[in-house]
Amino acid sequence: MRFYLPLAVLALTVRPGLAQTPVASDLAQAAQLTQEKKYQSAFEVLDKADPKNQLPEVLLAKEKLLLDNYLISLNFQGFGLRNLKPTETVEQLRGKEGDYSMHLLNLPLELNRLQRKYPANYALSKGLGDYWYAVLSCGCGEQDKSEEQKLDLVLRYYNAAHAHGQADYSSYFGVGYAQLLRDQPAAASVAFEKSVALKADYPNSHYNLAYALWLLKKSAEGLPHATTAYDLYAAEPRRQADAARLLGMLYEQQQKPVEAKVAYQQSLALNPTDYPSIRGLLGLAVAAHSAEAASWATRLYQLNPADDQMFNDIMDIYQTNNQWAEAEAFFSSQLSTAPKEAVPQGLLHFYVAILNMQLKRPQQARPHFLAAKKQLTTVMKPDNPALQLIEKGLAESK
């Protein structure tokens, strides 16, 4: 299940205390250039104002400009910027080849240095939280640190900033995101609620709050937030599809299959290959003993006939509803049209064999075990558990 991260959404701002100062003028100019998508020009203004990174306000403005608008990065120590055309976006260009101006800036080093100099400036703590959250969410920097270490840093710096009045909707979102990764949905839901309170029209906070509430089995509380996320994602079909699927999950948790089916179908209308929505519709159909079950199973199977997880999911759904014969009939129906490569052939025969054994039909299972062995021994290591199960099945089906 995916959960969403914020994109570049904050503009550079000028603190009231800097009004009528040269630095305030530079920050204002950089903010205007950023609004015009002239990111390289904006950085030049900031770097000219504070080339040695001595001013917290300017360094934090540089950080936000770089993290929000970089097009390429070098281990999050170098950031490529460019002035964009009005029709171009950072999201479209990020990670693609192009002509960029590269800016080297060790953000944690510089922010920590200023924090030691200005220990009461907790905006710097928030800046460090922003940096480590960006590293964590993109997975593209600070490779010498584990995910757990990065989570520690996100929470340490954001919590310190929040304790001293330095918070916004994105920092509360970052805390919630980190807590979700730590399987702490209750704490995450509190953080997402604070994010929603500060920016009610930010869809990612509503979506992730609804997901955390689903994990907590609080579907009635989650439904309004999933609905809000769905509405706010109107311009983003893939994300709107995810929100519709989440609505389906919440309705299913409430044991409302009719509403769940409608929501899953809305998701597929926006993203026809959405695996979890197809799986959800298969689960509803099997539970209802619907004639549609086989067609949903076929649709799920055809997404990737070489995916072992898909086989497991289909089998688990039928097993949960004690429909072993129906599962065997479905997999057997795919034998004549399955791709001829070793993995899809081997897995299909393997699951047909397993299901026949479950149905106490060892003689029908044996040829499928033999076919599975022939195919899978060409692509699996000898100690693979599947091969061990095949040998066990062959011994029991003599």
C-alpha positions as CSV (number, residue, x, y, z in Angstrom):
1,M,0.0,0.0,0.0
2,R,1.5,3.3,-1.0
3,F,1.4,6.4,1.1
4,Y,2.2,9.8,-0.3
5,L,4.9,12.4,0.2
6,P,4.8,16.1,-0.3
7,L,6.2,17.6,-3.5
8,A,7.7,21.1,-3.9
9,V,4.8,23.2,-2.5
10,L,6.3,25.9,-0.3
11,A,7.5,29.2,-1.6
12,L,10.4,31.1,-0.1
13,T,9.1,33.5,2.6
14,V,10.5,36.6,4.2
15,R,10.4,36.8,8.0
16,P,8.7,40.0,9.3
17,G,11.7,40.8,11.4
18,L,13.8,41.2,8.3
19,A,11.7,43.9,6.7
20,Q,13.5,46.9,5.1
21,T,16.9,45.1,5.3
22,P,19.2,44.2,2.4
23,V,18.7,40.5,3.3
24,A,14.9,40.9,3.2
25,S,15.2,42.4,-0.2
26,D,17.3,39.5,-1.5
27,L,14.9,37.0,0.0
28,A,11.9,38.7,-1.6
29,Q,13.7,38.8,-4.9
30,A,14.5,35.1,-4.7
31,A,10.9,34.3,-3.7
32,Q,9.7,36.2,-6.8
33,L,12.1,34.4,-9.1
34,T,11.1,31.1,-7.6
35,Q,7.4,31.8,-8.3
36,E,8.4,32.5,-11.9
37,K,10.3,29.1,-12.0
38,K,13.6,30.9,-12.4
39,Y,15.3,28.6,-9.9
40,Q,18.8,29.0,-11.0
41,S,18.5,32.8,-10.9
42,A,16.9,32.6,-7.5
43,F,19.8,30.6,-6.1
44,E,22.3,33.1,-7.6
45,V,20.6,35.9,-5.7
46,L,20.7,34.0,-2.4
47,D,24.3,32.8,-2.8
48,K,25.4,36.4,-3.6
49,A,23.6,37.6,-0.4
50,D,25.4,35.0,1.7
51,P,28.2,33.1,-0.1
52,K,29.7,31.6,3.1
53,N,26.4,30.5,4.6
54,Q,26.6,32.7,7.7
55,L,22.9,33.8,7.8
56,P,20.3,31.2,9.0
57,E,17.5,32.8,7.1
58,V,19.4,32.7,3.8
59,L,20.8,29.2,4.3
60,L,17.2,27.9,5.0
61,A,16.0,29.7,1.9
62,K,18.7,28.0,-0.1
63,E,17.8,24.7,1.4
64,K,14.1,25.0,0.5
65,L,14.9,26.2,-3.0
66,L,17.3,23.2,-3.6
67,L,15.2,20.5,-2.0
68,D,12.0,21.6,-3.7
69,N,13.4,22.3,-7.2
70,Y,16.5,20.3,-7.9
71,L,16.4,18.3,-11.1
72,I,19.4,16.1,-10.4
73,S,21.4,15.5,-7.2
74,L,24.7,14.1,-6.3
75,N,24.2,12.2,-3.1
76,F,22.3,15.1,-1.8
77,Q,25.5,17.1,-1.6
78,G,25.2,18.7,-5.1
79,F,22.0,19.9,-6.7
80,G,21.3,20.8,-10.3
81,L,19.0,23.7,-11.0
82,R,17.7,25.4,-14.1
83,N,15.4,28.2,-15.0
84,L,12.3,26.5,-16.4
85,K,9.8,27.6,-19.0
86,P,6.3,28.4,-17.9
87,T,5.0,25.1,-19.2
88,E,7.8,23.0,-17.6
89,T,7.6,21.5,-14.1
90,V,10.2,20.1,-11.7
91,E,8.2,16.8,-11.5
92,Q,8.4,16.3,-15.3
93,L,12.2,17.0,-15.5
94,R,13.6,15.6,-12.3
95,G,16.1,12.8,-12.9
96,K,16.3,13.4,-16.7
97,E,19.3,14.4,-18.6
98,G,19.8,18.1,-19.4
99,D,21.9,21.2,-18.9
100,Y,21.9,22.2,-15.3
101,S,23.9,24.4,-13.0
102,M,25.3,22.3,-10.2
103,H,25.5,23.7,-6.7
104,L,27.5,22.0,-4.0
105,L,26.1,22.4,-0.6
106,N,26.5,20.1,2.4
107,L,23.3,21.0,4.1
108,P,23.6,19.0,7.3
109,L,27.1,20.2,7.8
110,E,26.2,23.9,7.3
111,L,22.9,23.7,9.3
112,N,24.6,22.0,12.2
113,R,27.3,24.6,12.2
114,L,24.8,27.4,12.4
115,Q,22.8,25.6,15.0
116,R,25.9,25.4,17.3
117,K,26.3,29.2,16.7
118,Y,22.6,30.0,17.3
119,P,21.4,27.2,19.6
120,A,18.0,29.0,20.2
121,N,17.2,29.2,16.5
122,Y,14.9,26.1,16.1
123,A,14.1,27.0,12.5
124,L,17.5,25.4,11.9
125,S,16.2,22.2,13.6
126,K,13.3,22.2,11.3
127,G,15.7,22.8,8.4
128,L,17.6,19.7,9.5
129,G,14.3,17.8,9.7
130,D,13.4,18.9,6.2
131,Y,16.8,17.7,4.9
132,W,16.6,14.2,6.5
133,Y,12.9,13.8,5.5
134,A,13.9,14.6,1.9
135,V,16.7,12.1,2.0
136,L,14.5,9.5,3.5
137,S,11.6,10.0,1.1
138,C,13.7,10.0,-2.1
139,G,16.1,7.3,-1.1
140,C,18.8,9.0,-3.1
141,G,21.4,10.3,-0.6
142,E,23.4,9.5,2.6
143,Q,23.8,5.9,1.6
144,D,26.1,5.3,4.6
145,K,23.1,5.6,6.9
146,S,20.4,3.0,7.4
147,E,16.7,3.8,7.0
148,E,16.3,3.5,10.8
149,Q,19.1,6.1,11.3
150,K,17.4,8.4,8.9
151,L,14.0,7.9,10.7
152,D,15.7,8.8,14.0
153,L,17.1,12.0,12.5
154,V,13.8,13.1,10.9
155,L,11.9,12.6,14.2
156,R,14.7,14.1,16.4
157,Y,14.9,17.4,14.5
158,Y,11.2,17.8,13.7
159,N,10.2,17.0,17.3
160,A,12.8,19.5,18.6
161,A,11.5,22.2,16.2
162,H,7.9,21.5,17.1
163,A,8.6,21.7,20.8
164,H,9.8,25.3,20.2
165,G,7.0,26.5,18.0
166,Q,8.7,25.8,14.6
167,A,6.1,23.7,12.8
168,D,4.1,23.7,9.6
169,Y,1.9,21.2,7.8
170,S,4.8,19.6,5.9
171,S,6.8,19.0,9.1
172,Y,3.9,17.3,10.8
173,F,3.4,15.3,7.6
174,G,7.1,14.3,7.8
175,V,6.6,13.1,11.4
176,G,3.5,11.1,10.4
177,Y,5.3,9.6,7.4
178,A,8.3,8.5,9.6
179,Q,5.9,7.0,12.2
180,L,4.0,5.0,9.5
181,L,7.3,3.6,8.3
182,R,7.9,2.5,11.9
183,D,4.5,0.8,12.0
184,Q,3.2,3.3,14.6
185,P,-0.2,4.3,13.0
186,A,-1.7,5.7,16.2
187,A,1.2,8.2,16.6
188,A,1.2,8.8,12.8
189,S,-2.6,9.7,12.8
190,V,-2.0,12.4,15.5
191,A,0.7,14.0,13.3
192,F,-1.4,13.8,10.2
193,E,-4.3,15.4,12.0
194,K,-2.1,18.3,13.0
195,S,-1.0,18.6,9.3
196,V,-4.6,18.6,8.2
197,A,-5.5,21.3,10.8
198,L,-2.7,23.6,9.4
199,K,-3.6,23.0,5.7
200,A,-7.0,21.4,5.1
201,D,-6.6,21.4,1.3
202,Y,-3.4,19.3,1.2
203,P,-4.5,15.9,-0.1
204,N,-1.5,13.8,1.0
205,S,-2.2,14.5,4.6
206,H,-5.9,13.4,4.3
207,Y,-4.9,10.3,2.3
208,N,-2.2,9.2,4.8
209,L,-4.5,10.0,7.8
210,A,-7.2,7.8,6.2
211,Y,-4.6,5.0,5.7
212,A,-3.4,5.2,9.3
213,L,-7.0,5.0,10.5
214,W,-7.6,2.0,8.3
215,L,-4.6,0.3,9.9
216,L,-6.1,1.2,13.3
217,K,-9.5,-0.3,12.1
218,K,-11.1,3.1,12.5
219,S,-12.8,3.1,9.1
220,A,-15.6,5.4,10.1
221,E,-13.1,8.1,11.0
222,G,-11.0,7.4,7.9
223,L,-13.8,7.6,5.3
224,P,-14.2,11.4,5.3
225,H,-10.4,11.9,4.9
226,A,-10.2,9.4,2.0
227,T,-13.2,11.2,0.4
228,T,-11.5,14.5,0.8
229,A,-8.3,13.2,-0.7
230,Y,-10.2,11.7,-3.6
231,D,-11.8,15.1,-4.3
232,L,-8.5,17.1,-3.9
233,Y,-6.7,14.7,-6.3
234,A,-9.0,15.6,-9.1
235,A,-6.1,16.8,-11.3
236,E,-4.0,13.7,-10.6
237,P,-5.7,10.5,-11.9
238,R,-3.2,8.0,-10.5
239,R,-3.4,9.4,-7.0
240,Q,-7.2,9.8,-7.3
241,A,-7.3,6.1,-8.2
242,D,-5.3,5.3,-5.0
243,A,-7.7,7.3,-2.9
244,A,-10.7,5.5,-4.5
245,R,-9.0,2.2,-3.7
246,L,-8.5,3.3,-0.1
247,L,-12.2,4.1,0.1
248,G,-12.8,0.6,-1.0
249,M,-10.6,-0.8,1.7
250,L,-12.3,1.3,4.3
251,Y,-15.8,0.2,3.2
252,E,-14.7,-3.4,3.1
253,Q,-13.4,-3.0,6.7
254,Q,-16.9,-1.8,7.6
255,Q,-18.3,-4.9,5.8
256,K,-20.1,-2.8,3.2
257,P,-19.3,-4.8,0.0
258,V,-21.6,-2.8,-2.3
259,E,-19.9,0.5,-1.5
260,A,-16.5,-1.2,-1.5
261,K,-17.1,-2.6,-5.0
262,V,-18.2,0.8,-6.3
263,A,-15.0,2.4,-4.9
264,Y,-12.7,-0.3,-6.3
265,Q,-14.3,0.1,-9.7
266,Q,-13.8,3.9,-9.5
267,S,-10.1,3.2,-8.9
268,L,-9.9,0.9,-11.9
269,A,-11.7,3.4,-14.1
270,L,-8.8,5.8,-13.4
271,N,-6.0,3.2,-13.4
272,P,-7.1,0.0,-15.1
273,T,-4.0,-2.0,-14.1
274,D,-4.2,-1.2,-10.4
275,Y,-3.2,-4.5,-8.7
276,P,-4.7,-3.9,-5.2
277,S,-8.1,-2.8,-6.6
278,I,-8.3,-5.8,-8.9
279,R,-7.4,-8.0,-5.9
280,G,-10.0,-6.2,-3.8
281,L,-12.7,-6.9,-6.4
282,L,-11.6,-10.5,-6.6
283,G,-11.9,-10.9,-2.8
284,L,-15.4,-9.4,-2.9
285,A,-16.5,-11.7,-5.8
286,V,-15.1,-14.9,-4.2
287,A,-16.7,-14.0,-0.8
288,A,-20.1,-13.5,-2.6
289,H,-19.7,-16.7,-4.6
290,S,-20.1,-14.4,-7.7
291,A,-19.8,-15.6,-11.2
292,E,-17.5,-12.6,-11.7
293,A,-14.8,-14.2,-9.6
294,A,-13.1,-16.1,-12.4
295,S,-12.9,-13.0,-14.6
296,W,-11.3,-10.9,-11.8
297,A,-8.9,-13.7,-11.1
298,T,-8.0,-13.8,-14.8
299,R,-7.5,-10.1,-14.8
300,L,-5.2,-10.2,-11.8
301,Y,-3.3,-13.2,-13.3
302,Q,-2.7,-11.5,-16.6
303,L,-1.0,-8.5,-15.0
304,N,2.1,-10.7,-14.6
305,P,1.9,-14.5,-15.0
306,A,5.4,-14.8,-13.6
307,D,4.6,-13.1,-10.3
308,D,4.7,-15.5,-7.4
309,Q,3.0,-12.9,-5.1
310,M,0.0,-12.9,-7.5
311,F,-0.4,-16.7,-7.2
312,N,-0.2,-16.4,-3.5
313,D,-2.8,-13.6,-3.4
314,I,-5.3,-15.5,-5.6
315,M,-4.8,-18.7,-3.6
316,D,-5.2,-16.9,-0.3
317,I,-8.4,-15.3,-1.3
318,Y,-10.0,-18.6,-2.4
319,Q,-8.5,-20.4,0.7
320,T,-10.0,-17.8,3.1
321,N,-13.4,-18.6,1.6
322,N,-12.8,-22.3,1.7
323,Q,-13.0,-22.5,-2.1
324,W,-10.2,-24.9,-3.0
325,A,-11.9,-26.5,-5.9
326,E,-12.7,-23.1,-7.5
327,A,-9.1,-22.1,-7.1
328,E,-7.8,-25.3,-8.7
329,A,-10.3,-24.9,-11.6
330,F,-9.2,-21.3,-12.2
331,F,-5.5,-22.1,-12.3
332,S,-6.1,-25.2,-14.5
333,S,-8.1,-23.0,-16.9
334,Q,-5.0,-20.9,-17.5
335,L,-2.7,-23.9,-18.5
336,S,-3.5,-23.8,-22.2
337,T,-2.8,-20.1,-22.6
338,A,0.0,-19.4,-20.1
339,P,3.2,-17.9,-21.4
340,K,5.7,-20.6,-22.4
341,E,8.6,-19.2,-20.3
342,A,9.9,-21.3,-17.4
343,V,8.7,-19.1,-14.5
344,P,5.0,-18.7,-15.5
345,Q,4.8,-22.3,-16.6
346,G,6.5,-23.6,-13.6
347,L,4.5,-21.6,-11.1
348,L,1.2,-22.4,-12.7
349,H,1.9,-26.1,-12.6
350,F,3.2,-25.8,-9.1
351,Y,0.0,-24.2,-7.8
352,V,-2.3,-26.6,-9.7
353,A,-0.3,-29.4,-8.1
354,I,-0.6,-27.9,-4.6
355,L,-4.3,-27.4,-4.9
356,N,-4.9,-30.9,-6.1
357,M,-3.0,-32.2,-3.1
358,Q,-5.2,-30.1,-0.9
359,L,-8.2,-31.6,-2.6
360,K,-6.7,-35.1,-1.8
361,R,-6.1,-35.9,-5.5
362,P,-2.5,-36.9,-5.5
363,Q,-2.6,-38.7,-8.9
364,Q,-3.9,-35.5,-10.6
365,A,-1.2,-33.5,-8.8
366,R,1.8,-35.7,-9.8
367,P,2.1,-34.7,-13.5
368,H,1.9,-31.0,-12.5
369,F,4.6,-31.5,-9.9
370,L,6.8,-33.1,-12.6
371,A,6.1,-30.2,-15.0
372,A,6.8,-27.6,-12.3
373,K,10.1,-29.3,-11.4
374,K,11.2,-29.4,-15.1
375,Q,10.6,-25.7,-15.5
376,L,11.6,-24.3,-12.1
377,T,14.9,-26.2,-11.8
378,T,16.2,-24.1,-14.7
379,V,15.6,-20.8,-12.9
380,M,15.8,-21.6,-9.2
381,K,18.6,-22.5,-6.9
382,P,18.5,-26.0,-5.5
383,D,17.7,-24.8,-1.9
384,N,14.7,-22.8,-3.0
385,P,11.7,-23.8,-0.8
386,A,9.5,-24.3,-3.8
387,L,11.7,-27.0,-5.2
388,Q,11.7,-28.7,-1.8
389,L,7.9,-28.7,-1.7
390,I,7.9,-30.2,-5.2
391,E,10.1,-33.1,-4.1
392,K,7.9,-33.6,-1.1
393,G,4.8,-33.6,-3.3
394,L,6.4,-36.1,-5.7
395,A,7.2,-38.4,-2.8
396,E,3.6,-38.2,-1.5
397,S,2.0,-38.6,-4.9
398,K,3.7,-41.9,-5.9
